[in-house]
Amino acid sequence: MYIEQAYKGDNASWKVILTTLISTGVFIVNFIFFLLISPEDLEKTYELMKQLPPIVNLVSNLAPFIFLLLVLILLVIFLHKRSFVSLTTARKKIDFSRLLFSASFTILLTVLFFAIGYGIDPEGVEWNFKPYKFLILVFASLILFPFQIGFEEYLFRGYLMQQIGVLVKNKWFPLLLTSVMFGLMHSANPEVAEMGYITMVLYIGFGLLMGIMTLMDDGIELALGFHLGNNLMAALLVTSDWSAIQADSLFKNTAESASGDIVQEMLLSVFVTFPLILFVLSKKYKWTNWKERLTGKVLSKEEFLAKENQ
């Protein structure tokens, strides 16, 4: 019943359009810039970004999400007259234990896979630990990443999935559309320019994974936790000159450009690691009726309200 939570607010067309345009504006501008700029100018832009100190690069990229998340929440509460809880979950209250488990499990899995890979082939990765800079990175990451992942999850798996779902009256279309949108909105990331559009498989797969979590679990708590754990590890564990997140991480990939091994790791994540994560979560939270939850119909407002009042 997660998508139907949108019925708890005012979904007048002009309000949905206004909230969508304001919330997605930063992604739309970024995407248009990426389409219009020449490859040479894009490369110069990335080079200028690399010249900034890593912590300045990180903060300048993440700080705007504080404002963006606040604006989205205020629009939902005051324009749509909905509760923050209804944007988060179909449960009576937000389940923070789900968020913490998902984040912890993702961090543990990431560290484990990295340790195995590093033990098998340590070439190309060097120890990059600088105590003072790393401490600042940890502090900045713990403060700023929750806003960044919060905005993306509340926008794509929250607001847009719910609004598209109540419009088309099914679950599979908003699941696929928001996953593709999530991928496209990250197409200007340096990894795409470095490795080509094969990287979009990872971004869209990432969105699809979190969308499945949301629909199967009737809330975005697990998606929030997974996204937070993933981004924290992307900043704290390994960095590279061609990654979207520039940071003083524990390790650094010394390759001047992305290799075929990196692409293979991405595809392995999508087709092996992501299904493994879903399997573990499905067992822990006893998910059933996958077909109905992922492809079933969305109730009408009248049907939903009648069911709520039973």
N, C-alpha and C positions, 0 to 999 in steps of 0.2 A: 504493500500500500504506500510505498515511498513516493512514487510519482504523483499519486492522488493528493498528497499533502498540499499541492499547489491550490487545490480548491478551498483551502482555509483562508485564502486571501482574495483581494480584488484583482482579477486578471483582465481588466479592460484592455483592449488591443493597444491603445495609445500608451498605456503604462508599461506593457510588455516591450513594445518597440523602443520606448525611451530608455528603459532600464538596460535593455540589450545593447543599444548603441553607446550609452555612456560606459557600460562595463567592459565592452569589447573594443572600445575606441583605441586603446593603447596597442592592442594586438593588430587591429586593422591598419593603423598608421604604420606600424612596424612591417607588416606584410606588404603594403603598397610600396614602402621605401625599398624593400628587398626586391620587388619586381621591377622597379623603375631604375634603380642604380646599376651602373655598369659593373661587370666583374672586377675591373681594375680599381674602381672607386671603393667597392665593397672590401677588397683586400686591403686598401689603404686605411679604411675605417677600422678593420680588425687589428691592423698593425698599431694604430694609434691607441687602441684600447689596451694592447699588450704593454705599451710603454708606461701605463699607470701602475703604481704599486698595487700588488694583488689585493690587499685589503681595501684599498680605495675603489678598485674595480668591482669587488664584491658588493660593497656597501652602496655604491652608486647604482648598481643593477637591481639590488633588492629593496632599497629604501622606498621607492615609489609604490611598492605593493602595500605598504602600511595605509597609505591614502586610498588606494584602489579598493582594498578589502573593506575599509570603513565606509566608503561611498556605496558599495554594493549592499552591505548590511543595512545601511540607513534607508536605501531605496526600497528594500524588501519590507522593512518594518514600517516605515512611514508612508510610502507611496502605495505599496500593495497591502498594507495593514495585515501583515503576517508575522508570526513569531519566528525568532531565530531557530528555535528547536524544530519547527516544521520544515525549515530549509535544510536541516541537518539530518533528521531521522524521523521515522514513523513511530519510534518509541515515545514513551511519555516524557523521557528526559534523555539528554546526551549521555552515551555510554563511553566514558573516558577510558575504561579498562580495555575496550576494544582498540582504541587509538594507541594506547601504550603497548599492547601486545603486538599489534601489527608493526609499529615502529621498531620495537625490540627485535622481533623476528626478522625483519628486513635487514637491520644492521648486523645481526648475527650471521645471517646467510651471506651477506656481502663480504664480511670479513673472512668467513670460512672459505668461500670460493676464491677470494684474493690470495689467501694464505696457501691454498692448494696450488694455484697457478704460479705463485711466486716460488714455491718450493720446487716445482717441476722445472721452471725456466725463469730464473731471476734476471736474465739479460733484458736490457731495455728499460728497467725500472731501478731507480736509485733512491737511497735513503735521503730524505729532504727535511728532516726534523730541525726546526729552529725554535727552541722553547718559548721565547718571548712572543714571536710572531704567531706561533701556533696557538698560544693561550688567547691572544687577541682574536684569532680566527674562530676558535671555539665559542668565545663570548658573543661575537658578532653573529655567528651562524645560529646559535640557540635563540637569539632575539629576533633575527630577521627572517630566517627560513619559514617559521610558522606563518608569517604574514604572506609570504610568496606562495607557499603551497596551499594555504587557506584560501587565498583569492582564486587560484586556479581550480581548486576542487569545488568551492562554493559556486563558482561561475559555471564550469562545464558539467560536473556530476551533480551539482545542486540545481541552481536556477534554470539553466538551459535544458537539462534533461527533463526536469519537471514540466516546464512550460511547453516544450516540444511534445512531450508525452501526452499531456491533456489536450493538446491541439489535434494530434493525429490518432489518438485513442489506441495506441499500441506501444509496446516496450522495445521491440527490436530496432525500430527506426531511430528513436532518440539515442539508443545505445551506440549504434553505428555512426550516426551523424556527429554526435559530440566527440567521438573518438577521432574521426577524421578532422574535425575542426581543431581539436587539441593538437593533432600532428601538424596541421597547416600553420597554426599560430606559432609553432616553434621552428618553422622552416628557415628563419633568418639566423638561427644559431650557427656559430662557427663550425660545428661538427658537420653540418650539411654541406657547407662550402668545401670542407676538407675531404669528406668521404663520399659526397654525392647523395643523390636522393634515395639510395638504399637505406640511409639513416632514418628516413620517414617511416620505414617499417617498424623501427624501434619506438618512435614517438607515437604512432597510431596504435601499435600493440600495447604500449604503456597506457594510453587512454582507454583502450578496450578492456585491459585487465582491471583498471580501477572502476570502470563502468559496470563490469560483471560483479565485482565486489559489492558495489552500491546496490544493485538490483537484488542480488541474492541475499544480502544482509539487511535490506530495508533501511539503509542509512549510509552516510559517507564516512563514518568513524574509521572503518578499516582502510578506506582509500586515503584518508588524511594521514593515518599512521604510516602506511606504506610509502606514500609520496614524501613525507618528512624524513623517514629513515633513508630512503634512496638519495635525496638531495643532500642530506647531512654527510653521507658517505662520499658523495661525489666531490664535496668540498674538503672534507677532513682526511680522506684516505689517500687518494691519488689525484694528481693534477697533471696537466700537459699544456703546452703552448697553444694547442688548437681546440681546447675544450671550451664550452660555454662559460664554465665557472673557473675563473682564475683565482688561485688561492695558494697559501703557504702550507700545503698539505704535508702529511707524513712522508709520502712517496711522490716521486715525479717520473712520469713516462718520458724518457729521454729522446724518443724518436722525433725527428724533425717534422714528420707528417704521419697521419694515421696509416697504419699498415693493414694488410689483409687480415691479420690476426684479430685486430680490433673489430673489424666488420663481422668476422666469424663469432666473436664473443657476443656482439649485439644480437645476431640471429639466434645464437644459443640461448640468450636470455629470453627472447620472445617465444621460442618454440619448446624450450625445456624448462627454464627457471620459472617463468610466469605460470605455466600449468602446474608446476610443483607447488608454488605458493597457493594457488587456488585449491589444490588438493588438501593441503594442510589446513587451510582455513575452513574448508567444507567439513572436514572431520571434527575440528574443534567446535564449530558453531552449528553442526548438524544440519547443513543445508540439504533440502530436498526439493522435488518438483522443479527441476532446472528449466524445463521447457516452458512452463507457465510463467515462471518468474522472469525469464529473459525474452520471451517472444509472445507472451499472452496479451490479452487486451487490457486497456486502461478503463476503469469504470467511468461512467458519466458522473457529473457532479451530483445529480439526484440519487444515483445508486450509491455513491460514496457516502453522502450525508445520511442516507437511510441506514447503511451498514454501521456508521459511526454511532447512530442513535439507538442501535439495538441493545 
